[in-house]
Amino acid sequence: MRVRSRLSITLAVLAAVALLAAPAMAGKGEADPAAISQGGQDASGGPDMFGYTFFDQDEPECTFSFIDISGTGTPLSYTASGTFPAEDDGGATVTLAEPFSFYGTSVTDVVVSSNGYIAMNTTGGLADDSGGDFSEDCPLPAAPDNAPSIPFRLMPYHNDLAGDGTGGTTFVEYFAACPRVSEAGDESCTIVHWNNWGFFGVTGSFDLQAVLYHASGLIVYQVSDPAGLADGSSTAVAIQNDAATDSLVYSCDAAGAVADGTAVCIYNPACPTPDCLEPFNPIEVPTQGTLGLVLLGLLLAAGGVWLVRRSA
């Protein structure tokens, strides 16, 4: 009886260890918890209330791979929103070749702003958003202080930008197979590329782009800035819903938060992890958690066999 008691205690202890091992780490494809960043100091953040999360180039979930479409994309023709030149404060309407899901809304019509943002679901065109909003309105979420404007936005680099003094042009191009392969899997995309764009009244330029992936809803912002101008000061790098009640912020008025080679990957909750578009593979490498459950099952089976033999 003493031997049986000691063995039973040993099995119980091993079983407890196995149970503790089971939840010790996130399973394959599961995101680790992360705090929301209001200054870009973190490499990951979210979720917002809708469920969007972000990662930057310092994390394996996001890669910097800038796609220069200045030689192949369609140049946009801006319309001035006021007395300043169109490439300073202006907007251009774009109809996407394929719908894009943003905060649960299927979007096909957008306004691209000269000031580094994209107003979404602008079925009324420039009457909905003129593109002339040059204030980043930090902290977010916030209603725009410019009229006409809507809060429903992608903000790859919202600032008082200008292309008129730098010879800048904004290009847009749709790809059935995106040249920047999505972290979510093979899919189509639309790229909006501000080429040779700068700040109002400041010498020098840089490139920025937004990549919209149509199957997964993934959003990727990228900044190519060898001269080191786009540091994040007076800038919003974020997304925001239509009611200005929810946003996911990578950087907002945070000096030093954006540099050459910055990539920000914003995952839609419908496709929240890398490879989420790929077919399910039933053969997976066991995680620490699954190994713990396997160990528990083996221990319980061994204990049952031992008890049967002892009672026989």
Secondary structure, DSSP 8 states (H G I E B T S, - for coil): -HHHHHHHHHHHHHHHHHHHHTTSS--TT--------SSS-SSEE---SS--EEEETTSTT--------TTTSEE---EESSSS-TTTSEEEEEEEEEEEEETTEEEEEEEEETTS-EEE--TTGGGT--S------SSSS---SSSS--S-EEEEEESSEESTTTT-EEEEEEESS-SS-BTTBS--EEEEEEEEEEETT-S--EEEEEEEETTT--EEEEEE-TT-----TT-EEEEE-TTSS-EEEEEES-TTS--TTEEEEEE-TTS-STTTTS---S-----HHHHHHHHHHHHHHHHHHHHHHHH-
